Amino acid sequence: MEEMKSSKHKKKKQKKEKEEKEKKKKKHHKHHHHSDGGGEESVQNGTVEEEEPLPPMSNYCLLAENSYIKMVCDIQGNLQDGSQVVVSVIFENKCSSFLKSMEFNVLDSLNSKLQRPEGSGPHDGLVVPFQLPPGVSNEARFVFTVQSIVMPQKLKGTLTFIVKVGIKNHMNYTIPINKTEKCKTL
């Protein structure tokens, strides 16, 4: 424990010396503000001492990505109903245009079926209940009825969306539904 404290103390001391050197270098600039809100100083705001990557905040993993949109998902069993799996999908707009008319569709398997509104056919997609402005992310949840997950399953799906008026785009993805294995986290 003493070694840990002394190494942290050394790091703080080295950091202070480094900051003082940077201040001396920047003193000759006329309009330098110490709290410029960017760069390394805001990251190392006295709380983050080491540059270790933070552990993932959740089990979200990459589902699919292209130049327009990125989809990450988290797959959870429903504790109230053991025959359901909830797939939470975060849609992130990566382009400079609105993404509209998004439709999420998955091909049903013998054991797993996407819950669709009454009157929908097995090939009908679900309308994503929002549009995405440029640079914005939003989440939607999709429920699957699962009879058995003894065998790992990969459900194939397609997201269709409109970027510019009249041009429909699509992106394919695969949702891994496993008993024990999770998809790789980001």
VOPAGU-2260 file (C-alpha; in pm, 1 decimal, decimal comma):
REM VOPAGU-2260
SITE   aa  ch    i         X         Y         Z
SITE  MET   A    0       0,0       0,0       0,0
SITE  GLU   A    1     286,2     238,3      81,1
SITE  GLU   A    2     440,0     171,3    -261,4
SITE  MET   A    3     109,8     257,2    -427,4
SITE  LYS   A    4      83,2     586,0    -238,9
SITE  SER   A    5     439,7     684,1    -322,2
SITE  SER   A    6     395,9     600,1    -692,0
SITE  LYS   A    7      76,5     806,8    -701,5
SITE  HIS   A    8     260,1    1087,0    -522,0
SITE  LYS   A    9     542,8    1067,9    -778,6
SITE  LYS   A   10     292,3    1076,5   -1064,1
SITE  LYS   A   11     120,3    1381,4    -915,2
SITE  LYS   A   12     457,2    1549,9    -872,4
SITE  GLN   A   13     558,6    1467,5   -1232,2
SITE  LYS   A   14     221,9    1593,0   -1356,9
SITE  LYS   A   15     261,9    1920,7   -1165,6
SITE  GLU   A   16     611,0    1972,9   -1305,6
SITE  LYS   A   17     483,0    1902,9   -1657,6
SITE  GLU   A   18     196,0    2152,0   -1615,4
SITE  GLU   A   19     436,4    2419,0   -1484,7
SITE  LYS   A   20     661,8    2371,2   -1788,3
SITE  GLU   A   21     361,6    2404,7   -2018,6
SITE  LYS   A   22     251,9    2722,6   -1838,8
SITE  LYS   A   23     597,8    2874,7   -1885,4
SITE  LYS   A   24     587,5    2790,2   -2255,7
SITE  LYS   A   25     242,0    2944,4   -2296,8
SITE  LYS   A   26     307,4    3263,7   -2094,0
SITE  HIS   A   27     423,5    3451,8   -2400,7
SITE  HIS   A   28      79,2    3407,0   -2564,0
SITE  LYS   A   29    -140,3    3714,5   -2518,5
SITE  HIS   A   30    -486,6    3553,8   -2487,1
SITE  HIS   A   31    -419,2    3223,4   -2313,5
SITE  HIS   A   32    -690,6    3111,9   -2071,5
SITE  HIS   A   33    -596,2    2840,4   -1824,3
SITE  SER   A   34    -937,3    2672,1   -1836,8
SITE  ASP   A   35    -981,8    2650,9   -2213,2
SITE  GLY   A   36   -1212,8    2349,0   -2176,8
SITE  GLY   A   37   -1014,4    2127,6   -2408,9
SITE  GLY   A   38    -693,9    1935,5   -2437,3
SITE  GLU   A   39    -525,5    1723,1   -2177,4
SITE  GLU   A   40    -586,7    1957,7   -1883,8
SITE  SER   A   41    -963,5    1896,3   -1876,3
SITE  VAL   A   42    -911,7    1519,6   -1892,6
SITE  GLN   A   43    -656,4    1530,2   -1612,2
SITE  ASN   A   44    -873,4    1744,2   -1390,8
SITE  GLY   A   45    -710,5    1611,6   -1074,9
SITE  THR   A   46    -927,9    1298,8   -1076,6
SITE  VAL   A   47    -793,3    1093,8   -1367,3
SITE  GLU   A   48    -429,5    1025,1   -1286,2
SITE  GLU   A   49    -356,3     726,1   -1505,2
SITE  GLU   A   50    -450,8     674,7   -1867,1
SITE  GLU   A   51    -604,7     330,8   -1824,4
SITE  PRO   A   52    -909,0     255,9   -2040,0
SITE  LEU   A   53   -1227,9     257,4   -1836,8
SITE  PRO   A   54   -1419,5     -70,4   -1815,9
SITE  PRO   A   55   -1727,9     -80,6   -2038,7
SITE  MET   A   56   -2028,0      76,0   -1867,6
SITE  SER   A   57   -2258,3    -194,5   -2002,6
SITE  ASN   A   58   -2269,5    -501,2   -2221,2
SITE  TYR   A   59   -2343,2    -311,2   -2542,2
SITE  CYS   A   60   -2172,3    -457,2   -2846,4
SITE  LEU   A   61   -2144,2    -354,5   -3208,6
SITE  LEU   A   62   -2431,5    -486,4   -3417,0
SITE  ALA   A   63   -2356,9    -313,5   -3747,8
SITE  GLU   A   64   -2207,6       7,3   -3882,9
SITE  ASN   A   65   -2176,5     194,7   -4210,2
SITE  SER   A   66   -2104,7     554,5   -4312,3
SITE  TYR   A   67   -2459,9     662,8   -4217,5
SITE  ILE   A   68   -2544,1     478,8   -3898,7
SITE  LYS   A   69   -2395,0     273,5   -3616,0
SITE  MET   A   70   -2600,2      19,9   -3419,3
SITE  VAL   A   71   -2494,3    -128,0   -3085,4
SITE  CYS   A   72   -2706,2    -368,2   -2882,7
SITE  ASP   A   73   -2745,3    -522,8   -2541,1
SITE  ILE   A   74   -2927,4    -854,4   -2506,5
SITE  GLN   A   75   -3104,3    -935,1   -2178,3
SITE  GLY   A   76   -3334,4   -1213,4   -2068,5
SITE  ASN   A   77   -3666,7   -1097,1   -1928,9
SITE  LEU   A   78   -3673,0   -1194,6   -1560,2
SITE  GLN   A   79   -4054,0   -1187,0   -1537,3
SITE  ASP   A   80   -4102,3   -1403,6   -1844,9
SITE  GLY   A   81   -3826,0   -1656,5   -1911,3
SITE  SER   A   82   -3942,0   -1706,7   -2268,1
SITE  GLN   A   83   -3860,7   -1348,5   -2368,0
SITE  VAL   A   84   -3538,3   -1177,6   -2465,3
SITE  VAL   A   85   -3514,0    -798,0   -2480,1
SITE  VAL   A   86   -3270,7    -650,9   -2732,3
SITE  SER   A   87   -3187,9    -285,1   -2662,7
SITE  VAL   A   88   -3046,1    -116,4   -2971,8
SITE  ILE   A   89   -2878,1     224,4   -2976,4
SITE  PHE   A   90   -2891,6     389,6   -3317,3
SITE  GLU   A   91   -2626,1     657,4   -3380,3
SITE  ASN   A   92   -2645,5     891,2   -3679,8
SITE  LYS   A   93   -2294,8     928,4   -3825,0
SITE  CYS   A   94   -2381,4    1146,5   -4124,5
SITE  SER   A   95   -2476,5    1510,3   -4178,1
SITE  SER   A   96   -2838,8    1439,1   -4281,2
SITE  PHE   A   97   -3150,0    1332,9   -4090,2
SITE  LEU   A   98   -3215,6     956,5   -4082,7
SITE  LYS   A   99   -3587,1     897,3   -4132,8
SITE  SER   A  100   -3836,2     612,5   -4176,4
SITE  MET   A  101   -3617,5     358,2   -3999,5
SITE  GLU   A  102   -3754,2       5,5   -3996,7
SITE  PHE   A  103   -3604,6    -278,1   -3790,4
SITE  ASN   A  104   -3666,9    -628,1   -3920,3
SITE  VAL   A  105   -3544,1    -971,9   -3816,4
SITE  LEU   A  106   -3610,5   -1306,0   -3982,8
SITE  ASP   A  107   -3784,4   -1536,1   -3734,4
SITE  SER   A  108   -3627,7   -1874,2   -3663,7
SITE  LEU   A  109   -3800,5   -2189,7   -3542,1
SITE  ASN   A  110   -3719,4   -2099,0   -3180,3
SITE  SER   A  111   -3708,3   -1716,8   -3180,8
SITE  LYS   A  112   -3961,0   -1465,9   -3307,9
SITE  LEU   A  113   -3963,0   -1086,8   -3304,6
SITE  GLN   A  114   -4280,6    -965,2   -3130,5
SITE  ARG   A  115   -4477,3    -766,7   -3386,1
SITE  PRO   A  116   -4803,4    -574,5   -3354,3
SITE  GLU   A  117   -5125,0    -770,9   -3402,3
SITE  GLY   A  118   -5208,3    -817,5   -3768,2
SITE  SER   A  119   -4843,8    -799,8   -3879,6
SITE  GLY   A  120   -4695,4   -1078,1   -4085,9
SITE  PRO   A  121   -4372,8   -1266,3   -4003,1
SITE  HIS   A  122   -4181,2   -1062,7   -4263,3
SITE  ASP   A  123   -4303,0    -718,8   -4153,4
SITE  GLY   A  124   -4049,9    -489,2   -3988,9
SITE  LEU   A  125   -4104,9    -269,5   -3685,4
SITE  VAL   A  126   -4099,5     104,8   -3733,8
SITE  VAL   A  127   -3830,9     265,3   -3517,0
SITE  PRO   A  128   -4030,1     526,1   -3317,5
SITE  PHE   A  129   -3799,2     822,1   -3386,5
SITE  GLN   A  130   -3590,9    1006,0   -3645,1
SITE  LEU   A  131   -3223,3    1079,1   -3593,1
SITE  PRO   A  132   -3079,4    1427,8   -3648,4
SITE  PRO   A  133   -2707,2    1441,2   -3744,2
SITE  GLY   A  134   -2474,9    1324,8   -3465,7
SITE  VAL   A  135   -2759,6    1210,2   -3239,0
SITE  SER   A  136   -2809,5     867,4   -3075,0
SITE  ASN   A  137   -3130,8     714,4   -2946,4
SITE  GLU   A  138   -3234,6     376,4   -2809,8
SITE  ALA   A  139   -3518,7     140,5   -2894,5
SITE  ARG   A  140   -3606,8    -195,7   -2736,0
SITE  PHE   A  141   -3725,8    -499,2   -2926,2
SITE  VAL   A  142   -3875,7    -806,7   -2761,8
SITE  PHE   A  143   -3825,6   -1159,5   -2890,6
SITE  THR   A  144   -4022,2   -1467,8   -2787,5
SITE  VAL   A  145   -3777,2   -1754,1   -2742,2
SITE  GLN   A  146   -3881,6   -2119,1   -2703,6
SITE  SER   A  147   -3533,6   -2258,8   -2645,7
SITE  ILE   A  148   -3185,6   -2110,4   -2632,0
SITE  VAL   A  149   -2995,4   -2433,4   -2569,3
SITE  MET   A  150   -2842,4   -2394,5   -2915,3
SITE  PRO   A  151   -2686,2   -2053,7   -2988,7
SITE  GLN   A  152   -2880,3   -1864,4   -3252,6
SITE  LYS   A  153   -2787,7   -1586,6   -3489,6
SITE  LEU   A  154   -3092,3   -1399,1   -3610,6
SITE  LYS   A  155   -3040,2   -1215,6   -3938,4
SITE  GLY   A  156   -3196,2    -876,5   -3978,0
SITE  THR   A  157   -3205,4    -562,8   -4187,9
SITE  LEU   A  158   -3244,9    -198,3   -4096,5
SITE  THR   A  159   -3395,3      14,3   -4372,7
SITE  PHE   A  160   -3384,3     392,7   -4354,9
SITE  ILE   A  161   -3402,2     706,5   -4567,0
SITE  VAL   A  162   -3114,9     954,9   -4573,1
SITE  LYS   A  163   -3220,4    1174,4   -4863,5
SITE  VAL   A  164   -3570,1    1206,7   -5006,5
SITE  GLY   A  165   -3661,6     903,5   -5214,8
SITE  ILE   A  166   -3339,8     707,5   -5151,6
SITE  LYS   A  167   -3390,2     402,8   -4927,5
SITE  ASN   A  168   -3078,9     250,5   -4769,7
SITE  HIS   A  169   -3039,6     -73,4   -4582,9
SITE  MET   A  170   -2788,4    -234,7   -4350,2
SITE  ASN   A  171   -2773,2    -603,5   -4258,6
SITE  TYR   A  172   -2688,1    -730,8   -3911,7
SITE  THR   A  173   -2693,0   -1049,2   -3705,5
SITE  ILE   A  174   -2823,5   -1066,1   -3347,7
SITE  PRO   A  175   -2650,8   -1339,2   -3143,7
SITE  ILE   A  176   -2890,5   -1500,4   -2896,1
SITE  ASN   A  177   -2691,8   -1740,0   -2677,3
SITE  LYS   A  178   -2752,6   -1910,2   -2348,6
SITE  THR   A  179   -2423,9   -1813,1   -2187,2
SITE  GLU   A  180   -2211,9   -1624,9   -2437,5
SITE  LYS   A  181   -2251,2   -1250,9   -2482,9
SITE  CYS   A  182   -2147,8   -1067,6   -2795,3
SITE  LYS   A  183   -1814,4    -888,1   -2775,5
SITE  THR   A  184   -1836,5    -559,5   -2588,1
SITE  LEU   A  185   -1711,1    -236,0   -2736,9
